[in-house]
Structures are given as C-alpha cells and as structure tokens.
Amino acid sequence: MSIKANIFYSVSADSVHKKVSSEFKQIVKLSKKNNTLYTVFAFPGMKGESTLIINSKTLNKSLSKNKKDNQNIIVIAHGFTKESREILHQLDAIVFSKSDYFWSDASLKAIT
C-alpha cells in the first residue's frame, strides 16, 4: 500500500486545521497571531484498525514533491518512525502526531 501525503502550499496558521483529516484537528495547535505561511504535508488518518506510521522512505518521497522550499514545513500523521523524526528535525519542521510509540524503519518493516 502506498501512503501519500496531501500537500498544501502557503497555508496560514489559522487554516492548517482545515487541511487535515478530522482525526487530527484536535492536535493541530498553532498561534493564530503567527503570520507565517506553511507548506503542509497531511498524511491520511487511521484506516480501520491499523495505524499509519510514516517511515523515512514514505516521508522522503512526499518531501521530494515540495515546490516551495522557502516555506516552513508542517507534517501531520498518526505516527512517525525514528528515522522520519530525525529527517523532520533536520528540516526544522513542525510535527503533529497522535502516537509517540517508538518505531524504527526496521521494526515497522518487520511487522508489515
């Protein structure tokens, strides 16, 4: 299964929550006074009983489609692997997730 992020450009802080699935609306908290525009990578919510954990390969594939390298990045998903979080940290991205359970790319691959 290929997981793809919906990408939205030039999104104001007060509009980010409108770009995410209903599952994530409660966790997206940004200062409404912030005049920064963001590129938002919104991954899908949970499907049935499974959780969508974003590994580094999936993340890099989505990030490679970014057409506005000069904008701050927000990434939203149910969860991320350790490697994905490291990539996002290097990009100084704002990350919103529902799960903080530790996954690595290898441990996720072992069960899927």
MIGUSE-364361 format. One record per residue (C-alpha): residue number from 0; residue in three letters; x, y, z. Coordinates in nm, 4 decimals. Layout:
N
<seq = NUM | type = Ala | x = X | y = Y | z = Z>
...
END
This chain:
112
<seq = 0 | type = Met | x = 0.0000 | y = 0.0000 | z = 0.0000>
<seq = 1 | type = Ser | x = 0.1360 | y = 0.3381 | z = -0.0956>
<seq = 2 | type = Ile | x = 0.0774 | y = 0.6131 | z = 0.1578>
<seq = 3 | type = Lys | x = 0.0716 | y = 0.9646 | z = 0.0167>
<seq = 4 | type = Ala | x = 0.0513 | y = 1.2986 | z = 0.1877>
<seq = 5 | type = Asn | x = -0.1798 | y = 1.5691 | z = 0.0663>
<seq = 6 | type = Ile | x = 0.0388 | y = 1.8751 | z = 0.0157>
<seq = 7 | type = Phe | x = -0.0933 | y = 2.2266 | z = 0.0645>
<seq = 8 | type = Tyr | x = 0.1107 | y = 2.5404 | z = -0.0048>
<seq = 9 | type = Ser | x = 0.1001 | y = 2.8862 | z = 0.1508>
<seq = 10 | type = Val | x = -0.1313 | y = 2.7861 | z = 0.4352>
<seq = 11 | type = Ser | x = -0.1817 | y = 3.0373 | z = 0.7159>
<seq = 12 | type = Ala | x = -0.1563 | y = 2.9219 | z = 1.0779>
<seq = 13 | type = Asp | x = -0.5300 | y = 2.9594 | z = 1.1329>
<seq = 14 | type = Ser | x = -0.6096 | y = 2.7448 | z = 0.8283>
<seq = 15 | type = Val | x = -0.3840 | y = 2.4440 | z = 0.8920>
<seq = 16 | type = His | x = -0.6538 | y = 2.2552 | z = 1.0836>
<seq = 17 | type = Lys | x = -0.8782 | y = 2.2793 | z = 0.7742>
<seq = 18 | type = Lys | x = -0.6259 | y = 2.0802 | z = 0.5712>
<seq = 19 | type = Val | x = -0.6110 | y = 1.7684 | z = 0.7895>
<seq = 20 | type = Ser | x = -0.8387 | y = 1.4696 | z = 0.8396>
<seq = 21 | type = Ser | x = -1.0889 | y = 1.5023 | z = 1.1235>
<seq = 22 | type = Glu | x = -0.8785 | y = 1.2673 | z = 1.3370>
<seq = 23 | type = Phe | x = -0.6002 | y = 1.5271 | z = 1.3589>
<seq = 24 | type = Lys | x = -0.7943 | y = 1.8524 | z = 1.4008>
<seq = 25 | type = Gln | x = -0.7639 | y = 1.8456 | z = 1.7825>
<seq = 26 | type = Ile | x = -0.3848 | y = 1.8065 | z = 1.7861>
<seq = 27 | type = Val | x = -0.3029 | y = 2.0893 | z = 1.5445>
<seq = 28 | type = Lys | x = -0.2282 | y = 2.3886 | z = 1.7605>
<seq = 29 | type = Leu | x = -0.0557 | y = 2.6940 | z = 1.6159>
<seq = 30 | type = Ser | x = -0.0597 | y = 3.0543 | z = 1.7242>
<seq = 31 | type = Lys | x = -0.3284 | y = 3.2318 | z = 1.5243>
<seq = 32 | type = Lys | x = -0.1259 | y = 3.5528 | z = 1.5566>
<seq = 33 | type = Asn | x = 0.1506 | y = 3.3925 | z = 1.3563>
<seq = 34 | type = Asn | x = 0.1761 | y = 3.5482 | z = 1.0069>
<seq = 35 | type = Thr | x = 0.3959 | y = 3.2688 | z = 0.8721>
<seq = 36 | type = Leu | x = 0.2833 | y = 3.0683 | z = 0.5698>
<seq = 37 | type = Tyr | x = 0.3414 | y = 2.6948 | z = 0.5742>
<seq = 38 | type = Thr | x = 0.3692 | y = 2.4027 | z = 0.3388>
<seq = 39 | type = Val | x = 0.1521 | y = 2.1345 | z = 0.4992>
<seq = 40 | type = Phe | x = 0.2058 | y = 1.7622 | z = 0.4444>
<seq = 41 | type = Ala | x = -0.1113 | y = 1.5957 | z = 0.5729>
<seq = 42 | type = Phe | x = -0.0993 | y = 1.2176 | z = 0.5761>
<seq = 43 | type = Pro | x = -0.4260 | y = 1.0213 | z = 0.5966>
<seq = 44 | type = Gly | x = -0.5756 | y = 0.9237 | z = 0.9295>
<seq = 45 | type = Met | x = -0.6184 | y = 0.5700 | z = 1.0549>
<seq = 46 | type = Lys | x = -0.7716 | y = 0.3150 | z = 0.8243>
<seq = 47 | type = Gly | x = -0.9861 | y = 0.0621 | z = 1.0071>
<seq = 48 | type = Glu | x = -0.7905 | y = -0.0876 | z = 1.2950>
<seq = 49 | type = Ser | x = -0.4439 | y = -0.0148 | z = 1.1594>
<seq = 50 | type = Thr | x = -0.2376 | y = 0.2920 | z = 1.2294>
<seq = 51 | type = Leu | x = -0.0437 | y = 0.4666 | z = 0.9598>
<seq = 52 | type = Ile | x = 0.3144 | y = 0.5048 | z = 1.0746>
<seq = 53 | type = Ile | x = 0.5231 | y = 0.7076 | z = 0.8309>
<seq = 54 | type = Asn | x = 0.8656 | y = 0.5599 | z = 0.7600>
<seq = 55 | type = Ser | x = 1.1584 | y = 0.7530 | z = 0.6163>
<seq = 56 | type = Lys | x = 1.1074 | y = 0.6230 | z = 0.2616>
<seq = 57 | type = Thr | x = 0.7460 | y = 0.7400 | z = 0.2529>
<seq = 58 | type = Leu | x = 0.8364 | y = 1.0714 | z = 0.4137>
<seq = 59 | type = Asn | x = 1.1227 | y = 1.1406 | z = 0.1733>
<seq = 60 | type = Lys | x = 0.9004 | y = 1.0583 | z = -0.1240>
<seq = 61 | type = Ser | x = 0.6428 | y = 1.3138 | z = -0.0074>
<seq = 62 | type = Leu | x = 0.9027 | y = 1.5760 | z = 0.0811>
<seq = 63 | type = Ser | x = 1.0594 | y = 1.5415 | z = -0.2644>
<seq = 64 | type = Lys | x = 0.7357 | y = 1.6804 | z = -0.4123>
<seq = 65 | type = Asn | x = 0.7712 | y = 2.0081 | z = -0.2198>
<seq = 66 | type = Lys | x = 0.7575 | y = 2.3001 | z = -0.4648>
<seq = 67 | type = Lys | x = 0.8171 | y = 2.5739 | z = -0.2065>
<seq = 68 | type = Asp | x = 1.1492 | y = 2.5060 | z = -0.0364>
<seq = 69 | type = Asn | x = 1.1436 | y = 2.8510 | z = 0.1230>
<seq = 70 | type = Gln | x = 0.8313 | y = 2.7889 | z = 0.3363>
<seq = 71 | type = Asn | x = 0.8200 | y = 2.6421 | z = 0.6845>
<seq = 72 | type = Ile | x = 0.7015 | y = 2.2821 | z = 0.6868>
<seq = 73 | type = Ile | x = 0.4270 | y = 2.1215 | z = 0.8928>
<seq = 74 | type = Val | x = 0.3843 | y = 1.7432 | z = 0.8794>
<seq = 75 | type = Ile | x = 0.0852 | y = 1.5655 | z = 1.0297>
<seq = 76 | type = Ala | x = 0.0354 | y = 1.1894 | z = 1.0667>
<seq = 77 | type = His | x = -0.0704 | y = 0.9281 | z = 1.3170>
<seq = 78 | type = Gly | x = 0.2933 | y = 0.8395 | z = 1.3881>
<seq = 79 | type = Phe | x = 0.6486 | y = 0.8508 | z = 1.2562>
<seq = 80 | type = Thr | x = 0.9474 | y = 0.6220 | z = 1.2750>
<seq = 81 | type = Lys | x = 1.2658 | y = 0.7339 | z = 1.4488>
<seq = 82 | type = Glu | x = 1.4309 | y = 0.7921 | z = 1.1123>
<seq = 83 | type = Ser | x = 1.1406 | y = 1.0050 | z = 0.9906>
<seq = 84 | type = Arg | x = 1.1514 | y = 1.2165 | z = 1.3046>
<seq = 85 | type = Glu | x = 1.5247 | y = 1.2718 | z = 1.2527>
<seq = 86 | type = Ile | x = 1.4612 | y = 1.3950 | z = 0.8965>
<seq = 87 | type = Leu | x = 1.1875 | y = 1.6291 | z = 1.0186>
<seq = 88 | type = His | x = 1.4110 | y = 1.7584 | z = 1.2963>
<seq = 89 | type = Gln | x = 1.6855 | y = 1.8362 | z = 1.0418>
<seq = 90 | type = Leu | x = 1.4308 | y = 2.0328 | z = 0.8372>
<seq = 91 | type = Asp | x = 1.3160 | y = 2.2174 | z = 1.1495>
<seq = 92 | type = Ala | x = 0.9636 | y = 2.1041 | z = 1.0609>
<seq = 93 | type = Ile | x = 0.6659 | y = 2.1358 | z = 1.2913>
<seq = 94 | type = Val | x = 0.5326 | y = 1.7868 | z = 1.3577>
<seq = 95 | type = Phe | x = 0.1927 | y = 1.6839 | z = 1.4849>
<seq = 96 | type = Ser | x = 0.1204 | y = 1.3188 | z = 1.5604>
<seq = 97 | type = Lys | x = -0.1182 | y = 1.1196 | z = 1.7751>
<seq = 98 | type = Ser | x = 0.1250 | y = 0.8442 | z = 1.8686>
<seq = 99 | type = Asp | x = 0.4626 | y = 0.8711 | z = 2.0324>
<seq = 100 | type = Tyr | x = 0.5185 | y = 0.4963 | z = 2.0362>
<seq = 101 | type = Phe | x = 0.8753 | y = 0.4156 | z = 1.9312>
<seq = 102 | type = Trp | x = 0.9092 | y = 0.2679 | z = 1.5859>
<seq = 103 | type = Ser | x = 1.2159 | y = 0.2379 | z = 1.3685>
<seq = 104 | type = Asp | x = 1.2003 | y = 0.1766 | z = 0.9959>
<seq = 105 | type = Ala | x = 1.3278 | y = -0.1785 | z = 1.0620>
<seq = 106 | type = Ser | x = 1.0788 | y = -0.2596 | z = 1.3397>
<seq = 107 | type = Leu | x = 0.7893 | y = -0.1302 | z = 1.1305>
<seq = 108 | type = Lys | x = 0.9005 | y = -0.3316 | z = 0.8284>
<seq = 109 | type = Ala | x = 0.9235 | y = -0.6470 | z = 1.0420>
<seq = 110 | type = Ile | x = 0.5510 | y = -0.6414 | z = 1.1166>
<seq = 111 | type = Thr | x = 0.4153 | y = -0.5220 | z = 0.7826>
END
